[in-house]
């Protein structure tokens, strides 16, 4: 930095500047030789996350999702009168609605804030740090309002006990995991598909494929190749679908085997409850990490 | 020939805050920047002019690191910018279309940028007062008009006393008073020895502000030099006429090629 520029003082306060609200009043810095980016970089994730979080709290969409989950849980609890039956009834909320809401929220918010993200990237900010902040800012609020929407009515009705805690943990955990999985997928789609409409359509197709299409495909394969030993290929196929994995994690904690998809049934039969759950949880973790890493790589290499 | 009047790089390199050398950028098969050589000197206002698709915005974004160049190098104050983020703390960017998250207030935007720059960032909040942005700081961005958003955009670009300002259509959507304030600020920044780059289609405004001109066409620099040199060499009375001549010159090879093919 040239001496002349480094020595240039900040502009003097004017009468108008004194009306600036306290929260936006920029702090005047002492003349420092340190470059701003150097002390700013480590706190990028926290800074962006904090601001995005405040923004999300003012966002009606996320609050409606949380409130909807809460109301639905309350109604189902009142109708069924027991936590296990209520959680079984809420299975579709976890397996269908959570992925759909997360996918759409992720894609729409990516496209809505693309220019702002561009502005953030012109600051001394590493792309990796900004991506992590954007990812967490998407999935954390959704995961929190989902978990609260499910847990608060359960706690209110005092139906959480030793018999239900495993199933409740599996349901909440699977919902949170699917939020992280589909959050990564949504950002990946948003980053890779520039056109907003095509991006939304791609998101819907991916959601449809993973929630309905995949299991139907597996069923068709299994019936047409019924004469062959398919157990092991079926287990491998199950790992290819996070929704199947989440369903397995939940179902293995309950006795409602009738609700299981074909791959889930195979899982229970061949691996048993504990091993099956561990394998499914590991599979879900892989599904959280892989799309997120691919999306991050795309974000780092993308031209804005 | 006007097209060969690219400035002597050695002459300005000592004063240049940004040096662009042999930069190539391709989108698929299309080359949007072709062997671009350019210097942006301190204490100057450089107008980057060219028809739509000439590569003006891509060049700005390449300096900012928003697009990755395929060849060449961009140096900021002598340092290669590839993989470097520190130099961005010394750049203020005013994009053409400012859009902010709906739930963010104008104050949130400035606070976030300030926090990202860190406590050592030198603040110049003169424009907040001059552009009368203070009453708008608590208002959600979605409720701001186009002109108000552009004022916020300008404040954000100038806020951290950057050594280089990249302004894309800076006065678009601004009323005459705000536009005048911004032009005065640009002049003041130049007097302080900082560099300003303006991309605009309003040539009369550029003639008023710029002392250097870069003319881009189909990703190539067809002229880079002082405004006076451009007017002298073209014999034109205004920047608009000079640019019209440059455009005719730059299109000539293409037309000749078309004739040859025919």
Contacts between the chains, C-beta under 8 A, distances in Angstrom:
chain1	res1	chain2	res2	distance
A	1	B	77	7.5
A	1	B	90	7.1
A	1	B	163	6.8
A	2	B	42	7.1
A	2	B	163	7.8
A	2	B	193	6.9
A	4	B	192	7.8
A	4	B	193	5.2
A	5	B	161	7.9
A	5	B	163	5.7
A	5	B	192	7.1
A	5	B	193	5.9
A	5	B	194	6.5
A	8	B	122	7.9
A	8	B	161	6.6
A	8	B	192	5.6
A	10	B	122	5.9
A	10	B	123	5.5
A	10	B	124	5.5
A	10	B	125	7.7
A	10	B	161	7.0
A	11	B	124	4.7
A	11	B	125	6.7
A	11	B	126	3.5
A	12	B	126	7.8
A	14	B	126	6.9
A	14	B	129	4.3
A	14	B	130	7.7
A	15	B	129	7.2
A	16	B	128	7.1
A	16	B	129	3.0
A	16	B	130	7.3
A	16	B	132	6.7
A	16	B	134	5.7
A	17	B	125	5.5
A	17	B	126	7.5
A	17	B	128	5.8
A	17	B	129	4.4
A	17	B	134	7.2
A	19	B	134	4.4
A	19	B	135	7.3
A	20	B	125	7.1
A	20	B	128	6.0
A	20	B	134	5.0
A	20	B	137	6.4
A	21	B	107	5.9
A	21	B	134	7.6
A	21	B	137	5.3
A	21	B	138	5.9
A	23	B	107	5.6
A	23	B	111	6.4
A	24	B	106	7.6
A	24	B	107	3.2
A	24	B	108	7.9
A	24	B	110	5.4
A	24	B	111	5.7
A	24	B	137	4.5
A	24	B	138	8.0
A	26	B	110	6.8
A	26	B	114	5.3
A	26	B	123	4.3
A	26	B	125	5.4
A	26	B	159	6.9
A	27	B	114	7.1
A	27	B	119	6.6
A	27	B	123	7.1
A	28	B	123	5.7
A	29	B	119	5.9
A	29	B	120	5.5
A	29	B	121	5.9
A	29	B	122	5.7
A	29	B	123	6.4
A	31	B	122	7.3
A	32	B	120	4.0
A	34	B	120	4.8
A	35	B	86	5.1
A	35	B	89	5.4
A	35	B	90	7.7
A	35	B	120	7.4
A	36	B	89	4.0
A	36	B	117	4.4
A	36	B	118	4.4
A	36	B	120	5.2
A	36	B	121	4.3
A	36	B	160	7.2
A	37	B	85	5.6
A	37	B	86	4.4
A	37	B	88	6.6
A	37	B	89	4.2
A	37	B	117	7.7
A	37	B	118	7.1
A	38	B	86	6.6
A	38	B	118	7.4
A	39	B	118	4.2
A	39	B	119	6.6
A	39	B	120	6.0
A	40	B	89	7.6
A	40	B	115	7.4
A	40	B	116	5.4
A	40	B	117	5.7
A	40	B	118	3.5
A	41	B	85	7.3
A	43	B	115	7.5
A	44	B	116	6.5
A	47	B	112	6.8
A	47	B	115	4.6
A	47	B	116	6.0
A	48	B	112	7.2
A	48	B	116	7.6
A	51	B	104	7.4
A	51	B	108	6.2
A	51	B	111	7.6
A	51	B	112	4.7
A	51	B	115	7.9
A	52	B	101	7.9
A	54	B	103	7.9
A	54	B	108	7.3
A	55	B	101	5.5
A	55	B	103	4.1
A	55	B	104	5.6
A	55	B	108	7.3
A	56	B	103	7.4
A	58	B	103	4.1
A	58	B	140	7.9
A	59	B	102	7.9
A	59	B	103	5.4
A	112	B	99	8.0
A	112	B	101	7.1
A	112	B	102	7.3
A	113	B	99	7.8
A	113	B	101	5.3
A	114	B	99	7.9
A	115	B	95	6.6
A	115	B	97	6.1
A	115	B	98	7.1
A	115	B	99	4.0
A	116	B	99	6.1
A	116	B	100	5.4
A	116	B	101	5.7
A	116	B	104	7.9
A	118	B	66	6.3
A	118	B	95	6.7
A	119	B	93	7.1
A	119	B	95	6.5
A	119	B	98	7.8
A	119	B	113	7.9
A	119	B	156	7.4
A	120	B	112	7.9
A	120	B	116	7.0
A	121	B	64	7.7
A	121	B	65	7.5
A	121	B	66	6.0
A	122	B	64	5.0
A	122	B	66	6.8
A	122	B	88	6.0
A	122	B	91	6.7
A	122	B	93	4.3
A	123	B	88	6.1
A	123	B	89	7.6
A	123	B	113	6.4
A	123	B	116	4.5
A	123	B	117	6.5
A	124	B	85	4.9
A	124	B	86	5.9
A	124	B	88	4.7
A	124	B	89	4.2
A	124	B	116	7.1
A	124	B	117	6.8
A	124	B	118	7.8
A	125	B	85	6.6
A	125	B	88	7.7
A	125	B	116	5.8
A	126	B	85	5.8
A	301	B	68	7.2
A	303	B	27	7.7
A	303	B	61	7.6
A	303	B	66	7.0
A	303	B	67	4.2
A	303	B	68	6.2
A	304	B	61	6.6
A	304	B	66	4.2
A	304	B	67	6.8
